[in-house]
Amino acid sequence: MKIAQEFREFISRGNVVDLAVGVIIGAAFGKIVTSLVNDVIMPPIGALMKGINFNALFFCLNGQTFKSLEEAKQAGAPVIGYGAFINTAIEFVIVAACVFALVKVVNKIKRAESPAPAAPPKSELLLEEIRDLLKR
């Protein structure tokens, strides 16, 4: 019975709920970025590079030639799919830039919300004035 109560308290904490929301939104954001890279960014780049489909770029390690990456994989050939890696690297850069921008905005909001330091008490100001007069 006590474990169930502890678990409920743990789950009801704000941080756990915030983390769950962040993970769910992050997963959805990852899908959006993947679609952005694969469906919006890479096709024009491929068209500029004479119709190259980056996902289809590969290098076969055993020296054989295949018409497509899928054909090489079906044949069980060892391949390096560097085109998919290029897409993933671009996705990472986009996600990193978005996270950087988000953190920058959050830090700016936190700085704006932080209260100004309180003025020192009047007695402290008088003591500082006396100290300065004694120094002279």
C-alpha positions as CSV (number, residue, x, y, z in Angstrom):
1,M,0.0,0.0,0.0
2,K,2.8,2.4,0.9
3,I,4.6,1.8,-2.5
4,A,1.4,2.7,-4.4
5,Q,1.1,6.0,-2.5
6,E,4.8,6.8,-3.1
7,F,4.4,6.0,-6.7
8,R,1.3,8.3,-7.0
9,E,3.3,11.1,-5.3
10,F,6.2,10.6,-7.6
11,I,4.0,10.7,-10.7
12,S,2.0,13.7,-9.5
13,R,5.2,15.8,-9.2
14,G,5.3,18.6,-11.8
15,N,8.8,17.6,-13.0
16,V,7.7,14.1,-14.1
17,V,4.6,15.4,-15.9
18,D,6.7,18.1,-17.6
19,L,9.3,15.5,-18.6
20,A,6.6,13.2,-20.1
21,V,5.1,16.2,-22.1
22,G,8.6,17.1,-23.3
23,V,9.3,13.5,-24.5
24,I,6.0,13.3,-26.4
25,I,6.4,16.8,-28.0
26,G,10.1,15.9,-28.8
27,A,9.1,12.7,-30.6
28,A,6.5,14.6,-32.6
29,F,9.0,17.3,-33.4
30,G,11.5,14.7,-34.5
31,K,8.9,13.4,-37.0
32,I,8.3,16.9,-38.3
33,V,12.0,17.6,-38.8
34,T,12.5,14.2,-40.5
35,S,9.7,15.1,-42.9
36,L,11.1,18.6,-43.4
37,V,14.5,17.2,-44.3
38,N,13.3,14.3,-46.5
39,D,10.3,15.9,-48.2
40,V,11.3,19.7,-48.4
41,I,15.0,20.3,-48.1
42,M,16.6,17.3,-49.8
43,P,14.6,17.1,-53.0
44,P,15.6,20.6,-54.2
45,I,19.2,19.8,-53.2
46,G,19.0,16.6,-55.1
47,A,17.5,18.4,-58.1
48,L,20.3,20.9,-58.1
49,M,22.7,18.0,-58.1
50,K,21.2,16.4,-61.2
51,G,18.4,14.4,-59.5
52,I,20.5,12.7,-56.8
53,N,18.3,11.0,-54.1
54,F,20.5,11.1,-51.0
55,N,18.7,8.2,-49.3
56,A,19.8,6.0,-52.2
57,L,23.5,6.8,-52.0
58,F,25.6,3.9,-50.8
59,F,29.0,2.2,-51.1
60,C,29.2,-1.6,-51.4
61,L,32.1,-2.9,-49.4
62,N,32.6,-6.2,-51.3
63,G,33.2,-4.6,-54.7
64,Q,30.0,-5.7,-56.3
65,T,27.7,-3.3,-58.1
66,F,24.0,-3.0,-57.4
67,K,21.4,-0.8,-59.0
68,S,19.9,0.3,-55.7
69,L,20.5,0.2,-52.0
70,E,17.5,-2.0,-51.5
71,E,18.9,-4.5,-54.0
72,A,22.2,-4.6,-52.3
73,K,20.6,-5.1,-48.9
74,Q,18.4,-8.0,-50.2
75,A,21.5,-9.7,-51.6
76,G,23.1,-9.4,-48.2
77,A,26.0,-7.3,-49.4
78,P,27.8,-5.2,-46.8
79,V,27.0,-1.6,-47.6
80,I,27.6,1.9,-46.2
81,G,24.5,4.0,-46.7
82,Y,26.2,7.4,-46.5
83,G,23.2,9.1,-48.1
84,A,20.9,8.3,-45.2
85,F,23.7,9.4,-42.8
86,I,23.8,12.8,-44.7
87,N,20.0,13.1,-44.1
88,T,20.3,12.2,-40.5
89,A,23.2,14.7,-40.0
90,I,21.0,17.5,-41.5
91,E,18.1,16.5,-39.2
92,F,20.5,16.7,-36.2
93,V,21.7,20.2,-37.2
94,I,18.1,21.4,-37.5
95,V,17.0,19.9,-34.2
96,A,20.1,21.3,-32.5
97,A,19.5,24.8,-33.9
98,C,15.8,24.6,-32.7
99,V,16.8,23.5,-29.2
100,F,19.5,26.2,-29.1
101,A,16.9,28.8,-30.0
102,L,14.4,27.5,-27.5
103,V,17.0,27.5,-24.7
104,K,18.0,31.0,-25.6
105,V,14.4,32.2,-25.4
106,V,13.8,30.4,-22.1
107,N,17.0,32.0,-20.6
108,K,15.9,35.4,-21.8
109,I,12.5,35.0,-20.2
110,K,14.1,33.8,-16.9
111,R,16.4,36.8,-16.9
112,A,13.5,39.1,-17.4
113,E,11.5,37.5,-14.6
114,S,14.3,37.5,-12.1
115,P,13.7,40.2,-9.5
116,A,16.1,43.1,-9.2
117,P,18.4,42.8,-6.2
118,A,16.9,44.5,-3.1
119,A,18.5,47.7,-2.0
120,P,20.7,47.3,1.1
121,P,19.1,48.4,4.4
122,K,19.5,52.1,5.3
123,S,21.8,51.2,8.3
124,E,24.2,49.5,5.9
125,L,24.3,52.5,3.6
126,L,25.0,54.8,6.6
127,L,27.8,52.5,7.7
128,E,29.3,52.5,4.2
129,E,29.2,56.3,4.2
130,I,30.9,56.5,7.6
131,R,33.6,54.0,6.4
132,D,34.2,56.2,3.3
133,L,34.5,59.3,5.5
134,L,37.0,57.6,7.8
135,K,39.1,56.6,4.9
136,R,39.6,60.2,3.9
